[in-house]
């Protein structure tokens, strides 16, 4: 068996070949690994969504890295910043990295801080609100939930 590791590192592709035998008839498996550095992410201030205030988004993993199913984003909200109060037809998962905030839902507000994980089911009204400067969280959505990615 020949295994090719296609490594994407800061936009440079390196192909590594690992083959335990010289058998030219062995199957080929290609695995793509992507490593991106935090200083290379483009911060986008969210200005095109109604009722979003003091929100920055960075797409950490998406189409350019060959991600097939999900997009990983990092959001940073300033003190008092908030996402729109909204709903959509996909679930998403959130992991809070830093700061304090809350998620507003139909069942009430839930306090959040670093280390908390949040599951938001599809079609649930929700809004993230920051209580500190630098309320930062990872948000994973299906690719159709991230406008900078596209599904084929």
MDTraj code that builds the backbone (N, CA, C; nanometers):
import mdtraj as md
import numpy as np

residues = "UNK UNK UNK UNK UNK UNK UNK UNK UNK UNK UNK UNK UNK UNK UNK UNK UNK UNK UNK UNK UNK UNK UNK UNK UNK UNK UNK UNK UNK UNK UNK UNK UNK UNK UNK UNK UNK UNK UNK UNK UNK UNK UNK UNK UNK UNK UNK UNK UNK UNK UNK UNK UNK UNK UNK UNK UNK UNK UNK UNK UNK UNK UNK UNK UNK UNK UNK UNK UNK UNK UNK UNK UNK UNK UNK UNK UNK UNK UNK UNK UNK UNK UNK UNK UNK UNK UNK UNK UNK UNK UNK UNK UNK UNK UNK UNK UNK UNK UNK UNK UNK UNK UNK UNK UNK UNK UNK UNK UNK UNK UNK UNK UNK UNK UNK UNK UNK UNK UNK UNK UNK UNK UNK UNK UNK UNK UNK UNK UNK UNK UNK UNK UNK UNK UNK UNK UNK UNK UNK UNK UNK UNK UNK UNK UNK UNK UNK UNK UNK UNK UNK UNK".split()
xyz = np.array([
    [0.0846, -0.1184, 0.0000],
    [0.0000, 0.0000, 0.0000],
    [0.0886, 0.1241, 0.0000],
    [0.0561, 0.2186, -0.0850],
    [0.1257, 0.3471, -0.0861],
    [0.0327, 0.4489, -0.0219],
    [0.0854, 0.5243, 0.0709],
    [0.0072, 0.6306, 0.1336],
    [0.0750, 0.7627, 0.1001],
    [-0.0012, 0.8518, 0.0412],
    [0.0489, 0.9864, 0.0138],
    [-0.0112, 1.0800, 0.1161],
    [0.0704, 1.1593, 0.1781],
    [0.0245, 1.2630, 0.2693],
    [0.0408, 1.3955, 0.1962],
    [-0.0682, 1.4602, 0.1675],
    [-0.0609, 1.5924, 0.1061],
    [-0.0774, 1.6925, 0.2183],
    [0.0283, 1.7624, 0.2488],
    [0.0301, 1.8533, 0.3624],
    [0.0216, 1.9963, 0.3102],
    [-0.0793, 2.0702, 0.3550],
    [-0.0937, 2.2106, 0.3190],
    [-0.0478, 2.2918, 0.4387],
    [0.0610, 2.3660, 0.4228],
    [0.1187, 2.4409, 0.5336],
    [0.1418, 2.5828, 0.4863],
    [0.0661, 2.6758, 0.5446],
    [0.0759, 2.8163, 0.5051],
    [0.0681, 2.8330, 0.3533],
    [-0.0255, 2.7612, 0.2905],
    [-0.0467, 2.7759, 0.1476],
    [0.0492, 2.6970, 0.0600],
    [0.1483, 2.6288, 0.1182],
    [0.2446, 2.5503, 0.0401],
    [0.2091, 2.4033, 0.0517],
    [0.2029, 2.3356, -0.0585],
    [0.1689, 2.1927, -0.0566],
    [0.2961, 2.1095, -0.0650],
    [0.3078, 2.0125, 0.0229],
    [0.4192, 1.9192, 0.0214],
    [0.3619, 1.7788, 0.0133],
    [0.4131, 1.6993, -0.0778],
    [0.3651, 1.5629, -0.0943],
    [0.4687, 1.4673, -0.0363],
    [0.4264, 1.3899, 0.0604],
    [0.5140, 1.2915, 0.1229],
    [0.4634, 1.1531, 0.0847],
    [0.5516, 1.0662, 0.0421],
    [0.5112, 0.9319, 0.0030],
    [0.5672, 0.8318, 0.1027],
    [0.4778, 0.7492, 0.1542],
    [0.5183, 0.6436, 0.2454],
    [0.4763, 0.5111, 0.1843],
    [0.5687, 0.4227, 0.1569],
    [0.5344, 0.2924, 0.1002],
    [0.6215, 0.1868, 0.1661],
    [0.5605, 0.0946, 0.2373],
    [0.6393, -0.0071, 0.3078],
    [0.7039, -0.1079, 0.2137],
    [0.6541, -0.1185, 0.0895],
    [0.7134, -0.2125, -0.0056],
    [0.7315, -0.1436, -0.1397],
    [0.8035, -0.2060, -0.2276],
    [0.8234, -0.1510, -0.3613],
    [0.7163, -0.2012, -0.4573],
    [0.6113, -0.2622, -0.4058],
    [0.5039, -0.3183, -0.4875],
    [0.4306, -0.2059, -0.5607],
    [0.4432, -0.2025, -0.6931],
    [0.3814, -0.0939, -0.7692],
    [0.2304, -0.1121, -0.7855],
    [0.1776, -0.2279, -0.7477],
    [0.0332, -0.2536, -0.7593],
    [-0.0427, -0.2228, -0.6318],
    [0.0234, -0.1665, -0.5322],
    [-0.0463, -0.1404, -0.4074],
    [-0.1397, -0.0190, -0.4242],
    [-0.2524, -0.0181, -0.3517],
    [-0.3488, 0.0922, -0.3649],
    [-0.2899, 0.2236, -0.3146],
    [-0.3428, 0.3336, -0.3657],
    [-0.2955, 0.4660, -0.3286],
    [-0.4049, 0.5360, -0.2478],
    [-0.3676, 0.5929, -0.1342],
    [-0.4591, 0.6692, -0.0492],
    [-0.4013, 0.8090, -0.0356],
    [-0.4818, 0.9108, -0.0612],
    [-0.4357, 1.0481, -0.0453],
    [-0.5059, 1.1098, 0.0742],
    [-0.4277, 1.1663, 0.1645],
    [-0.4802, 1.2316, 0.2841],
    [-0.4276, 1.3742, 0.2829],
    [-0.5169, 1.4696, 0.2995],
    [-0.4738, 1.6088, 0.2975],
    [-0.4795, 1.6645, 0.4381],
    [-0.3708, 1.7177, 0.4849],
    [-0.3639, 1.7781, 0.6171],
    [-0.3388, 1.9267, 0.5971],
    [-0.4157, 2.0078, 0.6666],
    [-0.4017, 2.1520, 0.6527],
    [-0.3627, 2.2123, 0.7863],
    [-0.2583, 2.2943, 0.7857],
    [-0.2154, 2.3661, 0.9043],
    [-0.2144, 2.5143, 0.8681],
    [-0.2931, 2.5927, 0.9373],
    [-0.2985, 2.7370, 0.9144],
    [-0.2539, 2.8088, 1.0406],
    [-0.1818, 2.9166, 1.0249],
    [-0.1311, 2.9945, 1.1374],
    [-0.2268, 3.1088, 1.1682],
    [-0.2459, 3.1360, 1.2968],
    [-0.3434, 3.2370, 1.3394],
    [-0.3163, 3.3738, 1.2799],
    [-0.1895, 3.4083, 1.2575],
    [-0.1598, 3.5403, 1.2028],
    [-0.2003, 3.5533, 1.0555],
    [-0.2332, 3.4414, 0.9911],
    [-0.2715, 3.4456, 0.8504],
    [-0.4223, 3.4564, 0.8278],
    [-0.5004, 3.4485, 0.9343],
    [-0.6457, 3.4556, 0.9169],
    [-0.6897, 3.5989, 0.8927],
    [-0.7831, 3.6144, 0.8024],
    [-0.8371, 3.7463, 0.7714],
    [-0.9570, 3.7749, 0.8613],
    [-0.9463, 3.8807, 0.9420],
    [-1.0581, 3.9209, 1.0274],
    [-1.1565, 4.0003, 0.9436],
    [-1.2825, 3.9602, 0.9515],
    [-1.3887, 4.0288, 0.8785],
    [-1.4861, 4.0853, 0.9796],
    [-1.5009, 4.2170, 0.9801],
    [-1.6014, 4.2750, 1.0672],
    [-1.7367, 4.2494, 1.0041],
    [-1.8302, 4.1999, 1.0844],
    [-1.9632, 4.1678, 1.0338],
    [-2.0432, 4.2974, 1.0255],
    [-2.0626, 4.3442, 0.9048],
    [-2.1383, 4.4690, 0.8847],
    [-2.2582, 4.4469, 0.7942],
    [-2.2670, 4.3286, 0.7330],
    [-2.3743, 4.3045, 0.6365],
    [-2.4942, 4.2318, 0.6974],
    [-2.4909, 4.2048, 0.8254],
    [-2.6048, 4.1399, 0.8906],
    [-2.6756, 4.2404, 0.9798],
    [-2.8043, 4.2524, 0.9582],
    [-2.8824, 4.3447, 1.0397],
    [-2.8773, 4.3024, 1.1857],
    [-2.8607, 4.3978, 1.2724],
    [-2.8609, 4.3762, 1.4170],
    [-2.7374, 4.3033, 1.4698],
    [-2.6282, 4.3032, 1.3934],
    [-2.5004, 4.2543, 1.4469],
    [-2.4198, 4.3770, 1.4870],
    [-2.3553, 4.3695, 1.6045],
    [-2.2791, 4.4845, 1.6519],
    [-2.1472, 4.4393, 1.7125],
    [-2.0362, 4.5012, 1.6682],
    [-1.9026, 4.4769, 1.7214],
    [-1.8668, 4.3279, 1.7189],
    [-1.8784, 4.2684, 1.5988],
    [-1.8507, 4.1261, 1.5788],
    [-1.7462, 4.1107, 1.4692],
    [-1.6396, 4.0350, 1.4980],
    [-1.5406, 3.9990, 1.3968],
    [-1.5453, 3.8486, 1.3754],
    [-1.5290, 3.8081, 1.2492],
    [-1.5307, 3.6659, 1.2145],
    [-1.4048, 3.6327, 1.1359],
    [-1.3489, 3.5162, 1.1649],
    [-1.2383, 3.4611, 1.0877],
    [-1.2782, 3.3200, 1.0458],
    [-1.2698, 3.2896, 0.9179],
    [-1.2944, 3.1529, 0.8715],
    [-1.1624, 3.0787, 0.8834],
    [-1.1565, 2.9826, 0.9759],
    [-1.0328, 2.9093, 1.0036],
    [-1.0130, 2.7926, 0.9080],
    [-1.1199, 2.7237, 0.8762],
    [-1.1151, 2.6105, 0.7836],
    [-1.2393, 2.6138, 0.6951],
    [-1.2171, 2.5982, 0.5658],
    [-1.3278, 2.6005, 0.4697],
    [-1.2802, 2.5491, 0.3352],
    [-1.3349, 2.6049, 0.2285],
    [-1.3008, 2.5600, 0.0933],
    [-1.1516, 2.5623, 0.0604],
    [-1.0784, 2.6699, 0.0934],
    [-0.9372, 2.6717, 0.0529],
    [-0.8553, 2.5548, 0.1083],
    [-0.8974, 2.4999, 0.2208],
    [-0.8249, 2.3879, 0.2820],
    [-0.8795, 2.2528, 0.2378],
    [-0.9800, 2.2525, 0.1523],
    [-1.0367, 2.1271, 0.1039],
    [-1.1353, 2.0633, 0.1996],
    [-1.1857, 2.1393, 0.2963],
    [-1.2813, 2.0854, 0.3923],
    [-1.4090, 2.0454, 0.3177],
    [-1.4564, 1.9244, 0.3407],
    [-1.5684, 1.8719, 0.2640],
    [-1.7045, 1.8977, 0.3264],
    [-1.7152, 1.9029, 0.4571],
    [-1.8463, 1.9020, 0.5211],
    [-1.8755, 2.0263, 0.6039],
    [-1.7806, 2.0696, 0.6865],
    [-1.8056, 2.1780, 0.7811],
    [-1.7132, 2.2964, 0.7560],
    [-1.7527, 2.4104, 0.8093],
    [-1.6654, 2.5273, 0.8146],
    [-1.6403, 2.5575, 0.9622],
    [-1.5160, 2.5927, 0.9940],
    [-1.4816, 2.6315, 1.1308],
    [-1.4518, 2.7810, 1.1296],
    [-1.5223, 2.8535, 1.2167],
    [-1.5027, 2.9974, 1.2253],
    [-1.4699, 3.0375, 1.3678],
    [-1.3998, 3.1511, 1.3827],
    [-1.3742, 3.2075, 1.5150],
    [-1.4384, 3.3461, 1.5167],
    [-1.5241, 3.3681, 1.6160],
    [-1.5897, 3.4970, 1.6334],
    [-1.5313, 3.5659, 1.7560],
    [-1.5110, 3.6953, 1.7460],
    [-1.4674, 3.7768, 1.8590],
    [-1.5622, 3.8951, 1.8695],
    [-1.6210, 3.9116, 1.9876],
    [-1.7155, 4.0201, 2.0113],
    [-1.6565, 4.1165, 2.1125],
    [-1.6752, 4.2463, 2.0876],
    [-1.6353, 4.3466, 2.1836],
    [-1.7358, 4.3520, 2.2976],
    [-1.7029, 4.4227, 2.4034],
    [-1.7940, 4.4357, 2.5177],
    [-1.9280, 4.4919, 2.4677],
    [-2.0350, 4.4206, 2.4965],
    [-2.1682, 4.4616, 2.4523],
    [-2.1999, 4.4237, 2.3088],
    [-2.1019, 4.3688, 2.2374],
    [-2.1259, 4.3255, 2.1001],
    [-2.2199, 4.2062, 2.0963],
    [-2.2841, 4.1860, 1.9821],
    [-2.3776, 4.0737, 1.9710],
    [-2.3989, 4.0336, 1.8261],
    [-2.4296, 3.9074, 1.8083],
    [-2.4708, 3.8563, 1.6778],
    [-2.6183, 3.8913, 1.6587],
    [-2.6702, 3.8788, 1.5369],
    [-2.8141, 3.9012, 1.5193],
    [-2.8944, 3.7965, 1.5967],
    [-3.0146, 3.8302, 1.6359],
    [-3.1073, 3.7312, 1.6904],
    [-3.1648, 3.6615, 1.5681],
    [-3.1361, 3.5318, 1.5538],
    [-3.1702, 3.4646, 1.4282],
    [-3.1930, 3.3153, 1.4479],
    [-3.2324, 3.2530, 1.3389],
    [-3.2461, 3.1074, 1.3317],
    [-3.2117, 3.0651, 1.1905],
    [-3.1768, 2.9383, 1.1751],
    [-3.1463, 2.8837, 1.0431],
    [-3.1723, 2.7340, 1.0466],
    [-3.1722, 2.6725, 0.9297],
    [-3.2111, 2.5314, 0.9215],
    [-3.0930, 2.4349, 0.9339],
    [-2.9873, 2.4766, 1.0029],
    [-2.8755, 2.3858, 1.0313],
    [-2.8357, 2.3995, 1.1780],
    [-2.7872, 2.2903, 1.2314],
    [-2.7334, 2.2942, 1.3674],
    [-2.5946, 2.3544, 1.3632],
    [-2.5467, 2.3971, 1.4785],
    [-2.4058, 2.4304, 1.4883],
    [-2.3565, 2.4104, 1.6305],
    [-2.2241, 2.3983, 1.6377],
    [-2.1577, 2.3730, 1.7642],
    [-2.0646, 2.4899, 1.7932],
    [-2.0591, 2.5265, 1.9204],
    [-1.9799, 2.6420, 1.9627],
    [-1.8922, 2.6003, 2.0802],
    [-1.7683, 2.6468, 2.0788],
    [-1.6780, 2.6259, 2.1916],
    [-1.6217, 2.7622, 2.2305],
    [-1.6447, 2.8031, 2.3545],
    [-1.6013, 2.9341, 2.4013],
    [-1.4533, 2.9270, 2.4402],
    [-1.3736, 3.0153, 2.3790],
    [-1.2305, 3.0191, 2.4050],
    [-1.1936, 3.1160, 2.5163],
    [-1.2573, 3.2332, 2.5182],
    [-1.2176, 3.3372, 2.6141],
    [-1.3325, 3.4336, 2.6386],
    [-1.3237, 3.5047, 2.7495],
    [-1.4224, 3.6068, 2.7830],
    [-1.5493, 3.5479, 2.8435],
    [-1.6451, 3.6372, 2.8631],
    [-1.7759, 3.5971, 2.9172],
    [-1.8857, 3.6570, 2.8305],
    [-1.9904, 3.5808, 2.8190],
    [-2.1050, 3.6273, 2.7422],
    [-2.2243, 3.5415, 2.7742],
    [-2.3217, 3.5462, 2.6856],
    [-2.4391, 3.4611, 2.7038],
    [-2.4990, 3.4304, 2.5686],
    [-2.5772, 3.3253, 2.5670],
    [-2.6581, 3.2939, 2.4514],
    [-2.8026, 3.3182, 2.4920],
    [-2.8720, 3.3966, 2.4124],
    [-3.0141, 3.4223, 2.4363],
    [-3.0935, 3.3228, 2.3532],
    [-3.1868, 3.2533, 2.4187],
    [-3.2711, 3.1553, 2.3515],
    [-3.4159, 3.1778, 2.3930],
    [-3.5053, 3.1053, 2.3304],
    [-3.6470, 3.1140, 2.3687],
    [-3.6697, 3.0660, 2.5116],
    [-3.5788, 2.9834, 2.5627],
    [-3.5901, 2.9321, 2.6997],
    [-3.5228, 3.0242, 2.8011],
    [-3.4649, 3.1345, 2.7548],
    [-3.3970, 3.2281, 2.8442],
    [-3.2491, 3.2390, 2.8126],
    [-3.1805, 3.3225, 2.8904],
    [-3.0371, 3.3454, 2.8706],
    [-2.9559, 3.2397, 2.9440],
    [-2.8469, 3.1982, 2.8823],
    [-2.7544, 3.1035, 2.9443],
    [-2.6161, 3.1681, 2.9432],
    [-2.5547, 3.1784, 3.0628],
    [-2.4225, 3.2388, 3.0771],
    [-2.3162, 3.1482, 3.0149],
    [-2.2144, 3.2102, 2.9537],
    [-2.1060, 3.1359, 2.8897],
    [-1.9716, 3.1952, 2.9290],
    [-1.8711, 3.1085, 2.9403],
    [-1.7341, 3.1540, 2.9625],
    [-1.6389, 3.0502, 2.9046],
    [-1.5087, 3.0844, 2.9027],
    [-1.4082, 2.9972, 2.8434],
    [-1.4212, 2.8529, 2.8878],
    [-1.4174, 2.7620, 2.7913],
    [-1.4279, 2.6186, 2.8195],
    [-1.5677, 2.5622, 2.8025],
    [-1.6687, 2.6488, 2.7869],
    [-1.8060, 2.6011, 2.7691],
    [-1.8287, 2.5576, 2.6249],
    [-1.9095, 2.4533, 2.6072],
    [-1.9491, 2.4055, 2.4746],
    [-2.0998, 2.4217, 2.4614],
    [-2.1441, 2.4632, 2.3427],
    [-2.2851, 2.4917, 2.3182],
    [-2.3290, 2.4168, 2.1933],
    [-2.4425, 2.3511, 2.2018],
    [-2.5052, 2.2896, 2.0848],
    [-2.6311, 2.3694, 2.0532],
    [-2.6410, 2.4209, 1.9309],
    [-2.7593, 2.4948, 1.8877],
    [-2.8280, 2.4103, 1.7801],
    [-2.9447, 2.3520, 1.8114],
    [-3.0160, 2.2718, 1.7114],
    [-3.0664, 2.3583, 1.5961],
    [-3.0966, 2.2959, 1.4858],
    [-3.1515, 2.3698, 1.3727],
    [-3.2855, 2.4325, 1.4106],
    [-3.3145, 2.5460, 1.3502],
    [-3.4401, 2.6196, 1.3667],
    [-3.4666, 2.6697, 1.5082],
    [-3.3619, 2.6890, 1.5874],
    [-3.3760, 2.7464, 1.7214],
    [-3.3325, 2.8929, 1.7178],
    [-3.4177, 2.9820, 1.7679],
    [-3.3804, 3.1227, 1.7790],
    [-3.2655, 3.1354, 1.8784],
    [-3.1649, 3.2164, 1.8436],
    [-3.0505, 3.2347, 1.9323],
    [-2.9765, 3.3626, 1.8977],
    [-2.9006, 3.4101, 1.9950],
    [-2.8161, 3.5283, 1.9794],
    [-2.7037, 3.5200, 2.0815],
    [-2.5806, 3.5501, 2.0387],
    [-2.4676, 3.5557, 2.1295],
    [-2.4423, 3.7012, 2.1661],
    [-2.4239, 3.7272, 2.2962],
    [-2.4025, 3.8622, 2.3473],
    [-2.2783, 3.8599, 2.4365],
    [-2.1893, 3.9568, 2.4166],
    [-2.0662, 3.9638, 2.4946],
    [-2.0847, 4.0495, 2.6193],
    [-2.0293, 4.0029, 2.7293],
    [-2.0281, 4.0803, 2.8535],
    [-1.8896, 4.1351, 2.8827],
    [-1.7883, 4.0916, 2.8063],
    [-1.6507, 4.1382, 2.8260],
    [-1.5908, 4.1703, 2.6895],
    [-1.4829, 4.2450, 2.6914],
    [-1.4071, 4.2666, 2.5678],
    [-1.3401, 4.1347, 2.5316],
    [-1.3449, 4.0969, 2.4049],
    [-1.2763, 3.9756, 2.3623],
    [-1.3497, 3.8461, 2.3924],
    [-1.4836, 3.8483, 2.3940],
    [-1.5604, 3.7241, 2.4048],
    [-1.5390, 3.6496, 2.2728],
    [-1.4688, 3.5366, 2.2813],
    [-1.4229, 3.4666, 2.1612],
    [-1.4700, 3.3221, 2.1635],
    [-1.5230, 3.2766, 2.0500],
    [-1.5682, 3.1374, 2.0423],
    [-1.5482, 3.0812, 1.9027],
    [-1.5290, 2.9498, 1.8984],
    [-1.5275, 2.8758, 1.7733],
    [-1.6705, 2.8372, 1.7403],
    [-1.7052, 2.8419, 1.6143],
    [-1.8388, 2.8035, 1.5702],
    [-1.8238, 2.7152, 1.4478],
    [-1.8775, 2.5942, 1.4549],
    [-1.8709, 2.4998, 1.3437],
    [-2.0097, 2.4841, 1.2839],
    [-2.0169, 2.5000, 1.1521],
    [-2.1443, 2.4894, 1.0808],
    [-2.1240, 2.4060, 0.9547],
    [-2.2327, 2.3500, 0.9008],
    [-2.2203, 2.2877, 0.7688],
    [-2.1748, 2.3944, 0.6688],
    [-2.1074, 2.3541, 0.5643],
    [-2.0553, 2.4511, 0.4690],
    [-2.1635, 2.5440, 0.4143],
    [-2.2851, 2.4963, 0.4018],
    [-2.3914, 2.5832, 0.3495],
    [-2.4260, 2.6957, 0.4468],
    [-2.3807, 2.6834, 0.5724],
    [-2.4050, 2.7867, 0.6718],
    [-2.2979, 2.8950, 0.6753],
    [-2.1934, 2.8802, 0.5946],
    [-2.0872, 2.9800, 0.5885],
    [-2.0840, 3.0383, 0.4480],
    [-2.1215, 3.1664, 0.4335],
    [-2.1312, 3.2259, 0.3012],
    [-2.0008, 3.2276, 0.2211],
    [-1.8863, 3.2140, 0.2862],
    [-1.7590, 3.2164, 0.2117],
    [-1.7197, 3.0775, 0.1625],
    [-1.8025, 2.9775, 0.1873],
    [-1.7765, 2.8433, 0.1361],
    [-1.8917, 2.8047, 0.0443],
    [-1.8733, 2.7012, -0.0324],
    [-1.9804, 2.6570, -0.1216],
    [-1.9811, 2.5052, -0.1245],
    [-2.0989, 2.4513, -0.1391],
    [-2.1079, 2.3067, -0.1526],
    [-2.1173, 2.2726, -0.3002],
    [-2.0504, 2.1682, -0.3374],
    [-2.0527, 2.1270, -0.4788],
    [-2.1615, 2.0258, -0.5007],
])
top = md.Topology()
chain = top.add_chain()
for i, resn in enumerate(residues, 1):
    res = top.add_residue(resn, chain, resSeq=i)
    for name in ("N", "CA", "C"):
        top.add_atom(name, md.element.get_by_symbol(name[0]), res)
traj = md.Trajectory(xyz[None], top)
